[in-house]
Amino acid sequence: MKQKLKKTGSRFSGFWSKPKPAKSAAPAKVVSKKTRPADLVLTKYSGEPEIVARHAAWGAGRFWPKDEAFEQRVSRHFQLSADKIIAVLGCGTGASALNIAKHMPTFVHGYDWRANAEVTAEALISASGQGAKVLVRTIDIDTVFPPKTRSHGLIAIEPVLTYAQPKILDWLGLALISGSTAIFEEPSLEAGNSKISWFAGQDAEDSFWQNPGERESALQQAGFCVQNIKETTGGAMRALRAAIVKSEIAANELDDAIELAPILEPVRNFFIKEVDAAKNRLHALEVGDVAVYRYQVIKQRTDR
């Protein structure tokens, strides 16, 4: 009997004994997704290689070595109210237009003939918070369509007349209202010197070289009154030297990026062309083969 009870008790002992605590699952390890260095450089240099190379060489939003001192000073030539429009020709992807807008009360409309300038500029302008004041449009100087809105003044950031003078003058006749002031800074070959490659990707023979007298005559024939011609070679050299120094730093950064992401090699090819062209320009200025002049003109003709 005692043996029976003992067996019965042992059968039900589990009901009164404390259950063993269940083993909790080990906490899941947080796997950190680290961004690879190659991904970072691909993000930094994303876009069309030719545009990316210009930005790398001259700064975000720029297709030409920047001269911020000129962009600040040039605003003094215009006395316009806030409802007027200043055009910036050769604005790249918007940086020069944005910088000029800081110094002027007017609207600033940037124009460039390089493909996709307008598309690439949208992000830069949006990030700046100046979308209500600044816009960039791509123009076709071969067909010479007028812009939707004509401007009350114009600032040329690059030597646009040397690039394609007849086509540019035709476009200006449609883009500017009568009485508008326009400012150009253009290189001029000294007498007897051969033509010089001034632009990356454009042969010297395809550029429109003229001395100051010839340039003045061409502007007058196009309906502009030339008010002032001033040599600005010194300022052009200073801006080029500063830009080339910065481009050397950018070149090292680009080389490091290409080691991580060899797919960026085409960017380096365009980058080298840009910087080599700038060095050629600087050398031509330093040895006196070329001088730079600033032209201040007013559009007079009313039938264009």
Backbone hydrogen bonds in HBPLUS format (Angstrom, degrees):
<---DONOR---> <-ACCEPTOR-->    atom                        ^
c    i                          cat <-CA-CA->   ^        H-A-AA   ^      H-
h    n   atom  resd res      DA  || num        DHA   H-A  angle D-A-AA Bond
n    s   type  num  typ     dist DA aas  dist angle  dist       angle   num
A0004-LYS N   A0001-MET O   3.02 MM   3  5.01 116.9  2.44  93.8 109.4     1
A0005-LEU N   A0001-MET O   3.00 MM   4  6.35 167.3  2.02 161.5 162.4     2
A0006-LYS N   A0002-LYS O   3.09 MM   4  6.22 153.8  2.16 142.9 150.1     3
A0007-LYS N   A0003-GLN O   3.11 MM   4  6.36 150.2  2.20 141.7 148.9     4
A0007-LYS N   A0004-LYS O   3.06 MM   3  5.19 117.6  2.46  97.4 112.4     5
A0008-THR N   A0004-LYS O   2.90 MM   4  6.21 156.4  1.96 152.3 159.7     6
A0009-GLY N   A0005-LEU O   2.77 MM   4  5.96 164.3  1.80 153.3 157.4     7
A0010-SER N   A0006-LYS O   3.02 MM   4  6.17 154.6  2.08 140.1 147.0     8
A0011-ARG N   A0007-LYS O   3.04 MM   4  6.23 134.5  2.25 136.8 148.8     9
A0011-ARG N   A0008-THR O   3.04 MM   3  5.04 127.4  2.32  94.1 108.6    10
A0012-PHE N   A0008-THR O   3.30 MM   4  6.67 144.3  2.43 148.2 155.6    11
A0015-PHE N   A0012-PHE O   3.09 MM   3  5.78 155.1  2.16 119.4 125.1    12
A0016-TRP N   A0013-SER O   3.20 MM   3  5.66 140.9  2.36 108.5 117.8    13
A0017-SER N   A0013-SER O   3.20 MM   4  6.38 141.1  2.36 150.5 161.7    14
A0039-ASP N   A0036-ARG O   2.94 MM   3  5.24 124.7  2.26 105.2 119.3    15
A0040-LEU N   A0036-ARG O   3.20 MM   4  6.62 150.8  2.29 150.3 158.8    16
A0041-VAL N   A0037-PRO O   3.14 MM   4  6.50 159.8  2.19 154.4 157.9    17
A0042-LEU N   A0038-ALA O   3.03 MM   4  6.17 150.8  2.12 143.0 151.5    18
A0043-THR N   A0039-ASP O   3.03 MM   4  6.21 145.8  2.15 142.1 150.5    19
A0044-LYS N   A0040-LEU O   2.99 MM   4  6.27 156.5  2.04 144.8 151.6    20
A0045-TYR N   A0041-VAL O   2.94 MM   4  6.06 156.7  1.99 148.3 153.1    21
A0051-ILE N   A0048-GLU O   3.07 MM   3  5.51 117.3  2.48 112.8 127.1    22
A0052-VAL N   A0048-GLU O   2.88 MM   4  6.01 171.2  1.88 165.6 168.4    23
A0053-ALA N   A0049-PRO O   2.87 MM   4  5.93 155.0  1.93 145.3 151.6    24
A0054-ARG N   A0050-GLU O   3.24 MM   4  6.47 155.7  2.31 139.7 145.1    25
A0055-HIS N   A0051-ILE O   2.99 MM   4  6.27 163.3  2.02 154.9 159.5    26
A0056-ALA N   A0052-VAL O   2.86 MM   4  6.05 155.3  1.92 147.8 155.3    27
A0057-ALA N   A0053-ALA O   2.94 MM   4  6.12 153.5  2.01 146.1 153.1    28
A0058-TRP N   A0054-ARG O   2.85 MM   4  5.92 170.8  1.86 156.6 159.1    29
A0059-GLY N   A0055-HIS O   2.78 MM   4  4.72 141.6  1.93 129.4 135.0    30
A0062-ARG N   A0059-GLY O   3.08 MM   3  5.62 147.4  2.19 146.8 143.2    31
A0093-THR N   A0061-GLY O   3.15 MM  32  4.41 135.0  2.37 107.3 116.4    32
A0095-ALA N   A0061-GLY O   3.10 MM  34  4.49 161.2  2.13 117.3 119.0    33
A0070-PHE N   A0067-ASP O   3.12 MM   3  5.50 120.8  2.49 105.3 118.1    34
A0071-GLU N   A0067-ASP O   3.12 MM   4  6.49 160.3  2.16 149.1 155.1    35
A0072-GLN N   A0068-GLU O   2.97 MM   4  6.15 140.5  2.13 140.8 150.1    36
A0073-ARG N   A0069-ALA O   2.93 MM   4  6.17 164.9  1.95 150.7 154.9    37
A0074-VAL N   A0070-PHE O   2.85 MM   4  5.80 164.4  1.87 159.4 162.3    38
A0076-ARG N   A0073-ARG O   3.01 MM   3  5.88 163.9  2.03 127.0 131.1    39
A0077-HIS N   A0074-VAL O   3.12 MM   3  5.78 165.9  2.14 119.0 123.2    40
A0078-PHE N   A0075-SER O   3.20 MM   3  5.72 166.6  2.22 116.2 119.2    41
A0084-LYS N   A0081-SER O   3.15 MM   3  5.78 167.7  2.16 122.4 124.6    42
A0107-PHE N   A0084-LYS O   2.95 MM  23  6.17 166.6  1.97 165.0 160.6    43
A0152-HIS N   A0085-ILE O   2.82 MM  67  5.46 158.3  1.87 147.7 154.6    44
A0086-ILE N   A0107-PHE O   2.91 MM  21  6.24 163.7  1.93 153.1 156.4    45
A0109-HIS N   A0086-ILE O   2.88 MM  23  6.20 158.8  1.93 153.2 160.4    46
A0087-ALA N   A0153-GLY O   2.84 MM  66  6.14 173.8  1.84 146.5 147.8    47
A0155-ILE N   A0087-ALA O   2.83 MM  68  6.25 152.0  1.91 154.3 162.9    48
A0088-VAL N   A0109-HIS O   2.92 MM  21  6.16 152.1  2.00 139.9 142.3    49
A0111-TYR N   A0088-VAL O   2.81 MM  23  6.04 159.1  1.85 159.2 155.6    50
A0089-LEU N   A0155-ILE O   2.93 MM  66  6.25 146.8  2.04 142.7 153.1    51
A0157-ILE N   A0089-LEU O   2.94 MM  68  6.16 161.8  1.97 166.7 171.7    52
A0090-GLY N   A0111-TYR O   2.82 MM  21  6.04 142.9  1.96 152.1 164.4    53
A0091-CYS N   A0111-TYR O   3.23 MM  20  5.85 164.7  2.26 137.1 139.7    54
A0094-GLY N   A0091-CYS O   3.21 MM   3  5.66 153.0  2.28 126.4 134.5    55
A0098-LEU N   A0094-GLY O   2.96 MM   4  6.14 158.4  2.01 155.7 161.6    56
A0099-ASN N   A0095-ALA O   2.95 MM   4  6.19 154.0  2.02 147.6 154.8    57
A0100-ILE N   A0096-SER O   2.92 MM   4  6.11 163.0  1.95 152.7 156.9    58
A0101-ALA N   A0097-ALA O   2.98 MM   4  6.09 150.2  2.07 141.5 150.0    59
A0102-LYS N   A0099-ASN O   3.17 MM   3  5.40 141.1  2.32 100.5 110.9    60
A0103-HIS N   A0100-ILE O   2.96 MM   3  5.46 145.9  2.08 113.0 122.3    61
A0108-VAL N   A0133-LYS O   3.00 MM  25  6.27 167.9  2.01 156.4 159.7    62
A0135-LEU N   A0108-VAL O   3.19 MM  27  6.75 150.4  2.29 155.3 162.2    63
A0110-GLY N   A0135-LEU O   2.72 MM  25  6.03 169.5  1.73 162.9 160.1    64
A0137-ARG N   A0110-GLY O   2.84 MM  27  6.21 154.0  1.91 147.6 153.2    65
A0112-ASP N   A0137-ARG O   3.16 MM  25  6.62 148.5  2.26 152.1 158.6    66
A0139-ILE N   A0112-ASP O   2.91 MM  27  5.93 155.6  1.97 135.0 142.7    67
A0117-ALA N   A0114-ARG O   3.40 MM   3  5.97 153.2  2.47 136.1 133.5    68
A0120-THR N   A0116-ASN O   3.09 MM   4  6.17 172.9  2.09 153.3 155.2    69
A0121-ALA N   A0117-ALA O   2.98 MM   4  6.02 146.2  2.10 144.1 153.5    70
A0125-ILE N   A0121-ALA O   2.96 MM   4  6.14 168.7  1.97 166.8 169.2    71
A0126-SER N   A0122-GLU O   2.91 MM   4  6.01 159.3  1.96 147.8 154.3    72
A0127-ALA N   A0123-ALA O   2.96 MM   4  6.11 158.9  2.00 147.8 153.1    73
A0128-SER N   A0124-LEU O   3.11 MM   4  6.28 135.6  2.32 137.6 149.2    74
A0128-SER N   A0125-ILE O   3.14 MM   3  5.07 127.9  2.43  92.7 106.6    75
A0129-GLY N   A0126-SER O   3.28 MM   3  5.51 148.4  2.38 102.8 111.3    76
A0133-LYS N   A0130-GLN O   2.95 MM   3  5.40 152.7  2.02 114.4 123.0    77
A0134-VAL N   A0130-GLN O   2.89 MM   4  5.89 158.0  1.93 168.3 175.7    78
A0144-VAL N   A0140-ASP O   2.97 MM   4  5.97 140.9  2.12 144.7 156.9    79
A0151-SER N   A0175-ALA O   2.77 MM  24  6.17 160.4  1.81 161.7 164.6    80
A0177-ILE N   A0151-SER O   3.10 MM  26  6.23 157.5  2.16 174.3 169.1    81
A0154-LEU N   A0181-THR O   2.90 MM  27  6.42 149.8  1.99 151.1 156.4    82
A0183-ILE N   A0154-LEU O   2.96 MM  29  6.32 148.3  2.06 142.9 151.9    83
A0156-ALA N   A0183-ILE O   2.97 MM  27  6.15 161.9  2.00 168.9 174.2    84
A0160-VAL N   A0158-GLU O   2.80 MM   2  5.39 125.5  2.10 112.4  95.5    85
A0163-TYR N   A0159-PRO O   3.19 MM   4  6.45 141.8  2.35 140.2 151.2    86
A0164-ALA N   A0160-VAL O   3.14 MM   4  6.43 162.0  2.17 149.4 150.9    87
A0165-GLN N   A0161-LEU O   2.88 MM   4  4.01 107.8  2.41 153.5 136.4    88
A0208-PHE N   A0162-THR O   2.59 MM  46  4.49 172.7  1.59 147.2 147.1    89
A0168-ILE N   A0164-ALA O   2.92 MM   4  5.98 162.5  1.95 162.9 168.4    90
A0169-LEU N   A0165-GLN O   2.87 MM   4  5.99 167.3  1.89 166.0 168.2    91
A0170-ASP N   A0166-PRO O   3.11 MM   4  6.30 151.6  2.20 140.4 147.9    92
A0171-TRP N   A0167-LYS O   3.04 MM   4  6.32 157.8  2.09 146.3 152.2    93
A0172-LEU N   A0168-ILE O   2.85 MM   4  6.12 159.1  1.89 154.0 160.1    94
A0173-GLY N   A0169-LEU O   3.05 MM   4  6.22 148.9  2.15 142.9 150.2    95
A0174-LEU N   A0171-TRP O   3.01 MM   3  5.35 139.3  2.18 105.8 117.0    96
A0175-ALA N   A0171-TRP O   2.91 MM   4  6.08 139.4  2.07 145.5 158.4    97
A0176-LEU N   A0172-LEU O   3.10 MM   4  5.83 151.7  2.18 153.0 151.7    98
A0180-SER N   A0177-ILE O   3.23 MM   3  5.83 146.6  2.35 139.9 139.7    99
A0179-GLY N   A0299-LYS O   2.76 MM 120  5.23 168.0  1.77 152.3 154.9   100
A0299-LYS N   A0180-SER O   2.88 MM 119  5.42 156.9  1.94 152.3 159.1   101
A0182-ALA N   A0297-VAL O   2.86 MM 115  5.35 158.2  1.90 147.7 152.6   102
A0297-VAL N   A0182-ALA O   2.98 MM 115  5.35 170.3  1.99 158.8 161.9   103
A0184-PHE N   A0295-TYR O   2.97 MM 111  5.12 159.2  2.02 144.3 151.1   104
A0295-TYR N   A0184-PHE O   2.74 MM 111  5.12 158.1  1.79 149.0 156.8   105
A0186-GLU N   A0293-TYR O   2.84 MM 107  5.45 156.7  1.90 160.7 159.9   106
A0293-TYR N   A0186-GLU O   2.89 MM 107  5.45 166.2  1.91 148.9 151.3   107
A0188-SER N   A0291-ALA O   2.62 MM 103  5.27 143.6  1.75 160.4 171.4   108
A0291-ALA N   A0188-SER O   2.98 MM 103  5.27 160.2  2.02 146.7 152.6   109
A0190-GLU N   A0289-ASP O   3.09 MM  99  5.72 165.2  2.12 154.6 151.6   110
A0193-ASN N   A0190-GLU O   3.10 MM   3  5.80 165.1  2.13 142.1 144.0   111
A0202-GLN N   A0199-PHE O   3.30 MM   3  5.43 159.6  2.35 124.9 121.1   112
A0206-ASP N   A0203-ASP O   2.97 MM   3  5.34 144.2  2.10 107.6 118.2   113
A0207-SER N   A0204-ALA O   3.13 MM   3  5.33 159.1  2.17 106.4 113.0   114
A0215-ARG N   A0211-ASN O   2.89 MM   4  6.09 161.1  1.93 162.0 168.4   115
A0216-GLU N   A0212-PRO O   2.90 MM   4  6.02 159.8  1.94 147.9 153.2   116
A0217-SER N   A0213-GLY O   3.07 MM   4  6.29 159.3  2.12 145.4 150.7   117
A0218-ALA N   A0214-GLU O   3.00 MM   4  6.24 157.4  2.05 147.7 153.4   118
A0219-LEU N   A0215-ARG O   2.98 MM   4  6.21 156.4  2.04 151.4 157.7   119
A0220-GLN N   A0216-GLU O   2.97 MM   4  6.21 156.6  2.02 149.7 156.2   120
A0221-GLN N   A0217-SER O   2.99 MM   4  6.22 158.7  2.04 149.0 154.6   121
A0222-ALA N   A0218-ALA O   3.11 MM   4  6.27 135.1  2.32 136.0 147.4   122
A0222-ALA N   A0219-LEU O   3.17 MM   3  5.05 128.4  2.45  91.3 105.1   123
A0224-PHE N   A0219-LEU O   2.97 MM   5  5.38 150.9  2.05 144.5 145.8   124
A0223-GLY N   A0220-GLN O   3.04 MM   3  5.25 161.9  2.07 108.8 113.1   125
A0300-GLN N   A0223-GLY O   2.75 MM  77  5.52 164.9  1.77 158.0 163.0   126
A0301-ARG N   A0223-GLY O   3.26 MM  78  4.81 163.0  2.29 128.6 132.4   127
A0225-CYS N   A0298-ILE O   2.74 MM  73  5.12 163.0  1.77 151.4 153.5   128
A0298-ILE N   A0225-CYS O   2.88 MM  73  5.12 149.0  1.97 135.9 146.0   129
A0227-GLN N   A0296-GLN O   2.82 MM  69  5.63 148.5  1.92 152.7 163.4   130
A0228-ASN N   A0296-GLN O   3.28 MM  68  5.16 153.3  2.36 140.1 142.3   131
A0296-GLN N   A0228-ASN O   2.91 MM  68  5.16 165.6  1.94 155.8 157.7   132
A0230-LYS N   A0294-ARG O   2.96 MM  64  5.14 156.0  2.01 140.9 148.8   133
A0294-ARG N   A0230-LYS O   2.65 MM  64  5.14 166.4  1.66 153.4 157.3   134
A0232-THR N   A0292-VAL O   2.78 MM  60  5.42 162.8  1.81 136.4 142.5   135
A0236-ALA N   A0232-THR O   3.12 MM   4  6.41 157.7  2.17 152.9 159.6   136
A0237-MET N   A0233-THR O   2.96 MM   4  6.24 156.7  2.01 155.1 160.9   137
A0238-ARG N   A0234-GLY O   3.05 MM   4  6.32 160.8  2.08 150.5 155.6   138
A0239-ALA N   A0235-GLY O   3.03 MM   4  6.22 162.5  2.07 149.2 153.6   139
A0240-LEU N   A0236-ALA O   3.01 MM   4  6.20 157.7  2.06 146.0 152.3   140
A0241-ARG N   A0237-MET O   2.88 MM   4  6.06 166.9  1.90 155.6 158.9   141
A0242-ALA N   A0238-ARG O   3.11 MM   4  6.27 169.1  2.12 150.5 153.2   142
A0243-ALA N   A0239-ALA O   3.03 MM   4  6.17 157.5  2.08 144.3 150.9   143
A0244-ILE N   A0240-LEU O   2.87 MM   4  6.04 158.9  1.92 155.7 160.9   144
A0245-VAL N   A0241-ARG O   3.06 MM   4  6.26 158.5  2.11 151.2 156.3   145
A0246-LYS N   A0242-ALA O   3.20 MM   4  6.45 160.9  2.24 146.0 150.6   146
A0247-SER N   A0243-ALA O   2.92 MM   4  6.14 143.4  2.05 140.7 151.8   147
A0248-GLU N   A0244-ILE O   3.14 MM   4  6.42 136.9  2.33 143.1 152.3   148
A0248-GLU N   A0245-VAL O   3.24 MM   3  5.38 134.5  2.46  97.7 109.0   149
A0250-ALA N   A0246-LYS O   3.04 MM   4  6.39 159.9  2.08 147.6 153.7   150
A0251-ALA N   A0247-SER O   2.77 MM   4  5.98 141.3  1.92 141.1 151.7   151
A0252-ASN N   A0248-GLU O   3.28 MM   4  6.56 154.4  2.35 141.5 145.9   152
A0253-GLU N   A0249-ILE O   3.16 MM   4  6.52 158.8  2.21 149.3 155.1   153
A0254-LEU N   A0250-ALA O   2.88 MM   4  6.10 152.3  1.96 146.6 154.6   154
A0255-ASP N   A0251-ALA O   2.90 MM   4  6.15 154.2  1.97 148.4 155.2   155
A0256-ASP N   A0252-ASN O   3.06 MM   4  6.35 158.9  2.11 148.1 153.0   156
A0257-ALA N   A0253-GLU O   3.00 MM   4  6.25 150.9  2.09 141.9 150.4   157
A0258-ILE N   A0254-LEU O   2.93 MM   4  6.19 152.9  2.00 150.2 156.8   158
A0259-GLU N   A0255-ASP O   3.14 MM   4  6.42 144.5  2.27 144.1 153.0   159
A0260-LEU N   A0257-ALA O   3.11 MM   3  5.26 124.9  2.43  97.1 110.6   160
A0261-ALA N   A0257-ALA O   2.82 MM   4  6.06 147.3  1.93 146.1 157.0   161
A0264-LEU N   A0261-ALA O   3.03 MM   3  6.06 172.2  2.04 133.7 135.3   162
A0265-GLU N   A0262-PRO O   3.08 MM   3  5.68 158.4  2.13 124.0 124.3   163
A0267-VAL N   A0264-LEU O   2.90 MM   3  5.53 139.0  2.07 119.8 130.9   164
A0268-ARG N   A0265-GLU O   3.00 MM   3  5.35 123.5  2.33 107.8 121.1   165
A0269-ASN N   A0265-GLU O   3.40 MM   4  6.85 151.3  2.49 150.0 157.5   166
A0270-PHE N   A0266-PRO O   3.31 MM   4  6.67 161.6  2.35 151.1 153.6   167
A0271-PHE N   A0267-VAL O   2.87 MM   4  6.04 155.2  1.93 149.6 158.0   168
A0272-ILE N   A0268-ARG O   2.89 MM   4  6.07 162.1  1.92 155.0 157.3   169
A0273-LYS N   A0269-ASN O   3.31 MM   4  6.56 158.1  2.37 141.8 147.1   170
A0274-GLU N   A0270-PHE O   3.04 MM   4  6.32 158.6  2.09 151.1 156.5   171
A0275-VAL N   A0271-PHE O   3.05 MM   4  6.33 169.3  2.06 159.3 160.8   172
A0276-ASP N   A0272-ILE O   2.87 MM   4  5.91 162.5  1.90 151.7 157.4   173
A0277-ALA N   A0273-LYS O   3.04 MM   4  6.10 157.9  2.09 144.2 149.8   174
A0278-ALA N   A0274-GLU O   3.12 MM   4  6.41 153.7  2.19 143.9 151.1   175
A0279-LYS N   A0275-VAL O   2.92 MM   4  6.20 154.4  1.98 150.3 157.3   176
A0280-ASN N   A0276-ASP O   2.93 MM   4  6.19 150.9  2.02 146.7 154.7   177
A0281-ARG N   A0277-ALA O   3.02 MM   4  6.32 154.6  2.09 146.3 152.7   178
A0282-LEU N   A0278-ALA O   2.95 MM   4  6.22 161.4  1.98 149.7 154.6   179
A0283-HIS N   A0279-LYS O   2.96 MM   4  6.14 162.7  1.99 148.5 152.9   180
A0284-ALA N   A0280-ASN O   3.00 MM   4  6.19 161.7  2.04 148.2 153.2   181
A0285-LEU N   A0281-ARG O   3.02 MM   4  6.28 149.7  2.11 147.8 155.9   182
A0286-GLU N   A0282-LEU O   2.88 MM   4  6.11 158.4  1.93 151.9 158.3   183
A0287-VAL N   A0283-HIS O   3.00 MM   4  6.18 158.0  2.05 156.2 159.9   184
A0289-ASP N   A0284-ALA O   2.95 MM   5  5.15 128.1  2.22 153.9 162.7   185
A0290-VAL N   A0284-ALA O   3.24 MM   6  5.60 150.6  2.33 129.1 125.9   186
A0288-GLY N   A0285-LEU O   3.26 MM   3  5.16 147.8  2.37  95.4 104.8   187
